Amino acid sequence: MSRITKLRTIRLPERPNLIWVEIETEDGLTGLGEAFRGAQAVEAVLHEQVAPWLLGRDARRIEQVSRHLLTPYVGFGASGAETRAAAAVDIALWDLAGQRHGIPLHEALGGASRDAIRAYNTCAGYDYNSRGAQRVIGAGDALAGPYDDQVAFNRDAGVLAESLLSEGYCAMKIWPFDPFAAATQGQSIGLEELKKGLEPFEKVRKAVGGRIEIMCEMHSMWSAPAAERICQALEPFGIYWAEDPIGKMDDIKALAELRRRTRVPICASETLGGKRAFRDLLAAEATDIVMLDLSWCGGLTEARKIAALAEAHAKPLAPHDCTGPVALWAGLHLALHAPTAIFQEVVRAAISTWYRDLVTDLPTLHQGMIAAPDAPGLGTRLAPGLKERPGTITREAAAS
C-alpha cells in the first residue's frame, strides 16, 4: 500500500487562474497536479469534498479514485470545478505512479507510440489567459517582447509565420475573428469584419505559402450561421482546422450540421469534460480532430479513455495547453502515448518566460518537435521557493 498522508494546494496572486495540488504518500513521495480557471472554487472542492475522502487511501488505485471523483452526486459530466479538482488529483496520482516505478508517465500509461511529437504554436502573448481576463489587442499595441505573438499576428501574420518557421514550428494558431463577436453576441458577422478577419491568413499564405499550417481558433463565440460563414470564407486558405466554432460545444447536432456544410476540418473541444461528451461528439460525426485539456477533461485516466475513443473512430488527437506548465507536461505524455496523437499545443511566449518561473523543468523543444522525456513521473516539480513567495496561499489537509 502507498497510503496518502497529505493533500496540499498552492495558489499565487500573480497567477489567479492556476492552482497546484501536491499529494504526499507514506513512502516519502510527492505527486504534482494542476488545474486552471476558477482556482478558488477548485480549492474549495479539494479541501471540503476530496481531501476527507482521499486521505488515508491507497495512491496506487488511480482508476478507483478517478471513477469516484468524476461521479459526484452533482457536478459530473462537464468540465466544472468538481471535474477540474478530480483532474488535478489524477495527474498527481499518475506522477506518483511514475516516480514509484522510476519511469516517465508515457511509459506508465503503456509505452510511447513515438519518440517525439510535433508542436504547434498558439500565437498568444506573455500574459494571455493567465491573470484573469484574456488580453484584448488594439491596433496600436506595442510588442512586449519578441514572442508577443498575439500582437504580431494582428500586425503582420506573415512576418510571424516566418519567425515561427525559423524556429522549426510547422503550424500556428490564431484568432482574428474574436474581436468582432461582441457587437452581435456572436449571432452574425458582417462582410467587412469577415474580410478583416481573413487578412492574417492572406498574409501568411503570401509570405510563406504552404510551408506552415494555420489553425483558426474561434473560442466558442459564434452562432451556427455565423460560424458557417467564417468557415466557408476560410476554405481557400487550406487551414488545418477551425477550433470550437460554435457556442457552446456541447450542441452536438449543430456542430455536426456545420461540419457537413464546410470543407474546413472541425476541431473539438478543450471545453468538454469526461469521456461521455466525447463519445457523443464522435458518434454524431461532429468533429474531425479531437482536442482535450488534461486539467479540464478529468485528468490522465479519463484522457486516455477519450484517446481510445478517438482511435476507435479513426480521429487524430491534439492535447491542449494554454493554461499552465503541469498541464503541458501531462498533455505531452498523453500525446507521446496515444496512437492517433498528431500535435502538442505550446505557447512559446509562456514556455520561454513565466512557465520557467513556476516549475523546475519544461519539455525540450527543438526544431518544432518535443522529445520524449525520460525522468520519472511527470518530469517536473514546483520551483524551489515558490511556496514562500509573498502572498502565496497554501492549504494543507493531513491524514489522522
N, C-alpha and C positions, 0 to 999 in steps of 0.2 A: 504493500500500500504506500502511496505517496500522499499523505494527508495534507490538505490545505489548511494552513495555520493563520494566514493573514491576507486581507484584501485592502489595497491602498489605492486612492485616487489622487491625481495631481492635476491642477489647473494653473495656467499662467494668465495674469491680467492682460498681457500684451497679445495673447492668442486666445480670445474668449470663446471661440468655437471649438477648441480642442480640449479633450480630456484623455488622460492616460490612466491605465489600470495596471497595477503590479500585483501579482498573486504569488505569495510565498508558500513553500511547502516544507514539511518537516525534514526533508533531506537537504535543505540549505539552498535550494534553487529559487530563482525569481523569474517568473514569466511576465512578458510585457504585452499589453494590448492597447488599443486606441479607438476612440470614437470621435465623431465630428458633427457639429451642429447641435444646438440645444444642450450644451455641455452641463449646465446646471440641472436640467431635467434628467439627463443620463446619470449624473452623480446621485441624485435622489433615488432613482430606481436601483442603482448598485448598492447603496447603503441601506435602504429601507426594505427592499424586496429580495435582492440577490444574496447579499452577504449573510443574512440569518440562515438561509437555506444552504449556501455553498460551503461555509466554513466547516471544517472537520471532514469533508468528503474527500474521496479519492480523486486526485487530479488526473489520473490515467483514464478515467471514464468520460472521455470527451464527448462521445456520442450521447451518452445518457444525460449529461449536463446540458448539451445543446438542445435536445428534444424537450427537456423540462423548461428551460428558459425561453424557448421560442413558442411555447404554447401556454402562456398565462391565461387566466380566465377572460381577460380583455387585453387588447393591445397586441394581438398576434396578426400575422398575415400582412404586415406592412413594414415600412422602414421607420416606425416611430421609436420613441425613447426606449421602450422595452426591447425592441429588436437591436437597437444600437448598443444598448448595455450588454445584451447577450453576445453580440459580435465581439465587443472588446474582451469579454471574459474568454470566449472561444479562441481568439487569436493568442491570448496569454497562455491558455492551456496547451495549444499546439507548440508554442515557443518552449514551454516546459518539456513537452514530449521530445522535441528535437535535442534539447540540452541533456535530457536524461540518458539518451542513447548516443549522444555525441555525433549527431547527423543533422544536416540542414533540413529545413521543412519540406522542400521539394522531394527529398528522399523519404522523409517520414510519411508523406502523402502517397507514396507508392513508386517514387522514382521520377526522374525528369524525362520528358519527351524530346528535349533538345538541350544543347549546351548553352544557348543564348537566345534571346528574344528581341525582336525589333522594338525600338521605342519610337513613339511619335510625340512631338512637342505640342502641348496645348499652349497657345500663344497668350498667356496671361502675364500680368505684371508681378512685381515683387510682393505686393500685399493683397493681391486679388483673393477674395473669398476667405481671408484669414483673420480679419479683425472685426467681423460682424457683417456689415453690408458689403455687397460687391461694389467695386470701384466703377464709377461712371466716367467714361472717357469723353473729353471735349475735343473740339477740332484743334485747339491751340495748345494742348497739353505738352509739357516738356518731358523728354525722356529722363527717367530717374536713374538710368544706368544702361549698360549695353544690352541687357536682357529684358528691358521693359517692353515685352513683345505685344502687349495689347495696344499700347500707343503706336508701336511700329506697324502693326497690320492696319491700323486706321490711317496712318500716314502714307505708307508705301509698302504694300504686302509683297511686291516683287523684290524689293531690296531685302526684306525679312526672309523671304524664301531662299535667296542667295546666301544669306548668313547661315541659315539652318543647313543648307546643303554643304557648306564649307566645314561644318562640324560633323557631317555624316548622317544627319537626320534624313529619312526618306519620306516623312509625312508631317503635316502640320494641321492644327485645328483652330478655326477662327469663328467668330460670331458677329458679323457685321449687321445682321438684321435686328438684333436685340433692341437698339435704341428706338426703333420705330413701332414697337409693340404697345408702348404705354398709351399712345394717342387714341387707340381704339380698343384698349384692353385685349389686344391680340386678335380681335374679330376680323380685321381686314388690313390689307397693306396696299397703298396706292402705287401707281406706276412709277412716280418719281422716287419714292422711297425704295421700291424694288430695284430700280436702276442704281441707286446709290449703294445698296447692299451688295450688288453684283460687282462693283468696281474692284474690290480687293481680289476677287477670283480672276478677273480680267488681267489685272496687273501681274499676278503670279504666272499665269499662262504666257503672257507676253515676255516676262523676264526669263523664265526657266523652262517653258514648255511643259512637257510631261515628266520632267525629271523628279518632281516631288508630288506626292499625293496630297490632296486637300480634303479635309473633313469640315463640314459645316455644323456647328453646334447651334441648336435652336432653343434650348433651355425650357422646353415645355411651355412656351409662351403663346402658342397660336391656336386659333380655331382650325378645324379640318380644311375649310375652303382656303383660308389664308396660307396654311402650310402647303396645300396643294399648289397654290400659285407660286410660292417660293421654290418648292422642289422642282416644278416643271421649268422654271426660269433657270435653275442651276444645271439642268441636263446637258447643255452644250459644253460645260466645263469639265465633264467627266469626273465629278467629285467622288471620293471613295465612299462616303456615307453622309446622310443627313441624320443628325442625332436628336432624339427626343423632340420630334417636330410638333406634337400637339400637347395641349394641357388638359387633363393630366394623362400620364402614360398608362394608366390602368383602364383606359377606354379602348379595350382591345378591338372592338368592332370598328370604331372609327379609324384606328391605326391600320387595321388590315385593309380597309377600303382605300385609304391613302396609298398604301403600298401598291395596290393594284392600279392606281391612277398615275403613277410616276415611274420613270426609269431609274431614278436616283435610289440607290440602296438605302434602306432604313436601318438605323442602329438604335437599340433599346435594351434596357434602360437602367442607368445608375440609380434612379429614384425608386425602383421596385425592391421589395423585401420578400425573402422566402421563396422556396422552390415552386410553390403552387402558382404564384403570379407568373413565373417564367414558363411553367408548364402550359398555362392558358395562352400566353403570348405565342408560344411555339406551335401549339395545337391549332391556333387560328391563322397560322402563316402570316403573322403580323409584323415580322422583322426579318432582316437579312443577316444582321450581326447582333450577337448577344453581348451587351455590356453590363457589368455588375461592379458594385463597390463592396469591397470586403468588410468595411466597417458599417455598411448600411444594410446589406442583404442578410446578415446573420452570422458572419464570420466564415472561417475556412471550411468548417464542417458542412454548412449549408451551401457554400460556394462550389465545393467540388461536386455536390449533387446537381446544382444548376449547370455546371460544366458538363456533367454526364448527359443531362437533357439536351444541351446544345449539340453534343456529339451525336446523340441518337437522332437528331433532326438535321444532321449534316450542316450545322451552322458554326461559323467561326466565333471565337470568344475574344473579348478585349477588356481586361480589367481596367477599372477607372482609378485615377488618382489626381485629384486637385484639392487635397484636403490636408494630409499630414504624412510624415515620413514612415510611421509604422504601417499605415495602410498601404503605402507604396511597397514596402518590404513584403507584406502579406500577399498583395496582388502579384508581385513578381514571382514568388514561389508557386502560386497557382498557375501563372502563365507559363512557367517552365514545365510544370507537371501536366497540365491539361492538353490532350492531343490536338484539339482544334484551335488553341490559342494562336493569335496572329500578331498581337501588339501588347505592349505595356505602355500605358499613358504616363508621361512625365511632364513636369513644368520646369524648364531649365532655369527660369528666374528663381524658383523655390529651391531646387536642389543645389544651386550654386551659392545660395545665401542663407536664408533663415532655417531651412531644414538642418543645415550643418550646425546651427546653434542648439539644436534640440536633442540630437542623438549622437552616439559615438561613431557610427559608421553609416554610410549610404551605399546603395548599389553602384557598381563600377560600370560606367557608361563610356563606350569607346566606339567611334565611328557609327553612331546611331544604334548600337547593339548593347544590350545589358547581359553580361556574362552570369552564369550560374554561380552563386556564392557557395563556399564550402564550410563556412563557420557553422557551428551547431545552432539549432533553433532558427529564429528569425535572422540573426546575424547582427543585431544591434541592441544597444541599451540606451536608456536616457543619459544625456550628457552629465558628466560629473558637476556637481554644484547646482544643477537645475532646481532641485527641491529647496535650495537655500536662497534662491533669488528673491528680492523684495516683492512682497505681495502674493507669493505663491500660496495657493490654497491646497493643503494636503489633509486628507481624512483617512483614518485607518479603522479597520474592524478586525478583531483578532478572535480566534477560536478560544473557548474557555478551557 
